[in-house]
Amino acid sequence: MQTFTYPQSDLDRSKALLRVLGSYWATTFQAKDQMASYVQAIAEGAKQNQLNLLETVAAISRFDIPVFHTENWYPITLHKKQLNITAANIYKFDQNAITFDNDGIAIFDGVALTDFYTFPVTAELVDAGHIFDRLLFPTVDLISGVDFKIDRANSAILFTRNPFDIATVPRTPVYDADNTLVDEVIILWAFRANLDYQYVFKQFSYAINVQLESSENAKRLVNAIFDGLVAGGATVSVLNAALSAIFDVPLVLEDGEIVEVLANDRHGAFIATNKNVYRCAAGATPVVAVDQVLRAGDKLVDTFSIIELNRGELPDDFAALAIDKNFTTACFYGDLIFENKEVPLRVNSDHPSQYTYVDFPLGGFPADVAQFFDSVHARGIKSIAPPPDVCTVPDAQKYGTLAHLLDLRKTPDSEPKAEDLPTTINPLQFLVKNVLRNHVIIVTVKISGLGKNHLNLYNIRHVRQLLPPYAGMFIVYTLDGLREGINGENTLTEDLSLFKGINPVVERIPVQFVRDKGVIIRSISGTCE
């Protein structure tokens, strides 16, 4: 939401400007009002120059740089013949409740029938607080979000009523060479317009090869990446800052904040402390409690969480993990799915390789699963050291197959048999403990907790710059089902009525198809007395 304070300085006070010129203009001159209007017009240019200077100074710091350039007065030129020709008026497949047919009602790639009046605008225009029909003594005041909306994606402005139908709006007719009226042009003035000149990218983020649509969250992500690069890697605080910017999740701003209110309203959830108020999505669940003292950078909701595997452990409620081609070798058709549950360990002691072959159930294409265990077994055999010679300590022999790794014997002296191996195994816990624990972290994301201004989720790839070359990160998205509660005490009624049941199905079998072999008596158990 835009905020504006009036008057901000003496540039907003015409009488103060006259006094600066001298007492003659402020008190003696007969046309003081005319002079005041003149100096006020000059002051408007000075105010814009002052605003440009402040933006230039702020652009020195990546923390203070403004996301958008602000123009106190920005002209919007509208042509009557350009009414409803923007991309915002084109039917799209992703719109709901639209059936494309040949009756002229909804034709794909044709003009849509909407309740709005749209005109094209420059791609730099992002937002404006108000729009007036003239600078001095305006007769029309259009409010953002009520009377108009700027569609940034389609470079269009949407009005709830056609501005050309407003009689008091000044317009300029356009004639062709034959003096025929072909168009009308009106100029509206946007107050405190935000223009996207890509300040953050041109000033800072080009250096880290990150170019996003300008927004506050994009700026936060760029700053988090810079913080990580300066610090030498991805600390927990840096990862939290980067992920919170992508998912539009607030973090605690100041040390020592005390939680005072946890509540929900029609805009979602909010958390109020003694210093700040934080807005969250309705699907986000707070992870803080009232009267809890917070530190700067702490998470407030459970939209995302970072699971470190350095201890070789994983939460029990983590269902499964899919290993894609980025973690496996070539020639796999799809992902291998390791579930977090106990499954039977299958043992083949008579494998043609003369080494005990073991495997366990995995999700994925059967051919991929078979190839995975064949590859693991073959590599294990290849890693086994040759038999020790007389000068080598017997313990120097190396066993490398999966069966050798799972062998329960303390001093194995032969190939393990089924009785030497565990009967069950947890595939995911085994993977975490033996493979992923030293160089992989897992980030879980609850989709229902994403903020309305979250960045496109593919932008999480930029976090790669913060991770060492040997480290990886899994992103696990949780899709929550829609839930709706009904209080049936006062809203539900129940009526009882009788209805006739359906007739049972009758099937007749001819006698010649029935064979009776008689009764056979067998002794199941007995007792001798």
Buried (B, 14 or more C-beta within 10 A) or exposed (E): EEEEEEEEEEBBBBEBBBBEEEEEBBEEBEEBEEBBEBBBEEBBEEBBEBBEEEBEEEBEEBEEBBBBBBBBBBEBBBBBEBBBBBEBBBBEEEEEEBEEEEEEEBEEEEEBEEEBBBBBBEEBBBBBBBBBBBEEEBEBEBEBEEBBBBBBEBBBBBBEEBBBEBEEBEBEEBEEEEEEEEBBBBBBBBBBBBBBBBBBBEBBBEEEEBBBBBBEBBBBBBBBBBBBBEEEEBEEBBBBBBBBBBBBBBBBBEEEBEBEEBEEEEEBBBBBBEBEEBBBBEBBEBEBEEEEEBEEBBBBBBBBBBBEBEEBEBEEEBEEBBBEEEBBEEEBEEBBBBBBBBBEBBBBBEBEEEBBBBBBBBBBBEEBBEBBBEBBBEEBBEEBEEEEEEEEEEEEBEBBBBBBBBBEEEEBEEBBEBEBBBEEBBBBBBBBBEBBBEBBBBBBBBBBBBBEEBBEBEBBEBBEBBBEEEBBBBBBEEEEEEEEEEEEEEEEEEEEEEEEEEEEEEEEEEEEEEEEEEEEEEEEEEEEE
